Amino acid sequence: MSGARPAISIGKLIGAAPRLRALCADADRLGRLETWLLAQLDVALRPHCRLAPDQRRPGTLVLTVDSAAWATRVRFLLPQLQQRLLARPEAESARALDVKVRLAGAAPPSRPSRPARLPTEAAAALRATAATIDHPALSAALLRLSRRSR
């Protein structure tokens, strides 16, 4: 193996990439928050909860639970938990705490797909129809829909 490169440690790779370094720091911070938060909960509730950032709402942390029954118990505690959690230094960028039910083994929610594209003829028909309608809101909706042509 004449062209083999020497092994580089993971720590050096992460240290050399600012985005990876920031991602690791965020994961570490979230792990500390989750450890603290779980310690605030009843022992029976702890195995059913996980803390995660909300990808769709920056600044919101989500406490995911594995059933609606556990979510009810957590929601009862939510005002106190949120106040104490958001006062922690590790939560400096968090503004809210939410509770969501996520069944064990369930796939994460998928991202919405792009809107379907209309054939050119269908878009033209929608524009023609919009021009003949006296209802302004319906006409505007048809025109917006017609912009989804290929």
C-alpha positions in Angstrom: 0.0 0.0 0.0 2.3 2.7 -1.2 -0.3 5.4 -1.6 -2.1 4.9 1.8 -2.7 7.9 3.9 -2.0 7.9 7.6 -5.1 7.6 9.8 -6.6 10.8 11.1 -8.4 10.9 14.4 -12.1 11.8 14.4 -11.3 14.6 16.9 -8.9 16.2 14.3 -11.4 15.8 11.5 -14.2 17.5 13.6 -11.8 20.2 14.8 -10.9 21.0 11.2 -14.5 21.4 10.1 -16.3 24.4 11.7 -19.8 23.1 10.8 -19.0 19.7 12.3 -17.6 21.3 15.4 -20.8 23.4 15.8 -23.0 20.3 15.2 -21.1 18.4 17.9 -21.4 21.3 20.3 -25.1 21.5 19.7 -25.5 17.7 20.2 -23.5 18.0 23.4 -25.6 20.9 24.7 -28.8 19.1 23.8 -27.6 16.0 25.6 -26.9 18.0 28.8 -30.3 19.6 28.6 -32.0 16.2 28.1 -30.1 14.7 31.1 -31.2 17.6 33.3 -34.8 17.5 32.0 -35.2 13.8 32.5 -33.9 14.2 36.1 -36.8 16.6 36.7 -39.3 13.9 35.7 -40.8 11.1 37.7 -38.8 7.9 37.4 -41.7 6.1 35.7 -41.9 8.8 33.0 -38.2 9.1 32.1 -37.9 6.1 29.8 -40.8 7.4 27.7 -39.3 10.8 26.9 -36.6 12.2 24.7 -35.6 15.8 24.0 -35.0 17.1 20.4 -34.8 20.3 18.5 -37.9 21.1 16.4 -36.5 21.2 12.8 -39.5 23.3 11.6 -39.5 25.8 14.4 -36.1 27.0 15.3 -35.8 27.9 19.0 -38.3 25.3 20.0 -37.3 22.1 21.8 -39.6 19.2 21.6 -40.1 16.6 24.3 -41.2 13.5 22.4 -43.1 10.8 24.3 -44.1 7.4 23.2 -47.9 7.5 24.0 -50.7 9.9 24.4 -51.0 8.9 28.1 -47.4 9.9 28.8 -48.0 13.1 26.8 -50.9 14.1 29.0 -48.7 13.7 32.1 -45.9 15.7 30.6 -48.3 18.5 29.4 -49.5 18.8 33.0 -45.9 19.5 34.0 -45.0 21.6 30.9 -45.4 25.1 32.3 -43.0 24.4 35.2 -40.6 22.4 33.1 -40.5 25.1 30.4 -39.8 27.9 32.8 -36.9 26.0 34.5 -35.5 24.5 31.3 -35.3 27.8 29.5 -33.5 29.4 32.4 -30.6 27.0 32.0 -27.5 28.3 30.3 -27.5 25.4 27.8 -30.9 26.6 26.5 -29.7 30.0 25.5 -31.2 29.8 22.0 -34.4 28.0 23.0 -37.6 30.0 23.4 -40.2 27.3 23.8 -40.7 23.7 24.9 -43.4 21.6 23.2 -44.6 18.0 23.7 -45.3 15.6 20.8 -46.3 11.9 20.7 -44.0 9.8 18.6 -44.8 6.1 18.6 -41.9 3.7 19.1 -40.5 2.6 15.8 -42.4 5.2 13.9 -40.6 6.8 11.0 -39.7 10.5 11.5 -42.2 12.8 9.7 -41.4 13.3 6.1 -40.8 16.6 4.6 -43.6 17.9 2.4 -42.9 17.2 -1.3 -42.9 19.9 -3.9 -46.3 20.9 -5.3 -47.4 18.9 -8.3 -46.7 20.6 -11.7 -49.6 21.2 -14.0 -49.5 20.5 -17.7 -49.3 23.7 -19.8 -52.8 23.1 -21.2 -54.3 22.8 -17.7 -52.6 26.0 -16.6 -54.0 27.8 -19.6 -57.5 26.5 -18.9 -57.3 27.7 -15.3 -56.2 31.2 -16.4 -59.1 31.3 -18.9 -61.5 30.2 -16.2 -60.2 32.8 -13.7 -60.7 35.6 -16.3 -64.5 34.7 -16.5 -65.2 34.4 -12.7 -66.6 37.4 -10.9 -65.5 36.1 -7.4 -62.1 37.8 -6.8 -60.8 35.3 -4.2 -61.6 32.3 -6.4 -60.2 34.0 -9.4 -56.9 34.8 -7.5 -56.7 31.2 -6.3 -57.1 29.8 -9.8 -54.4 32.1 -11.1 -52.0 31.0 -8.2 -52.7 27.4 -9.1 -52.1 28.1 -12.8 -48.5 29.2 -11.9 -47.7 25.6 -11.1 -47.4 24.7 -14.8 -44.4 22.9 -16.2 
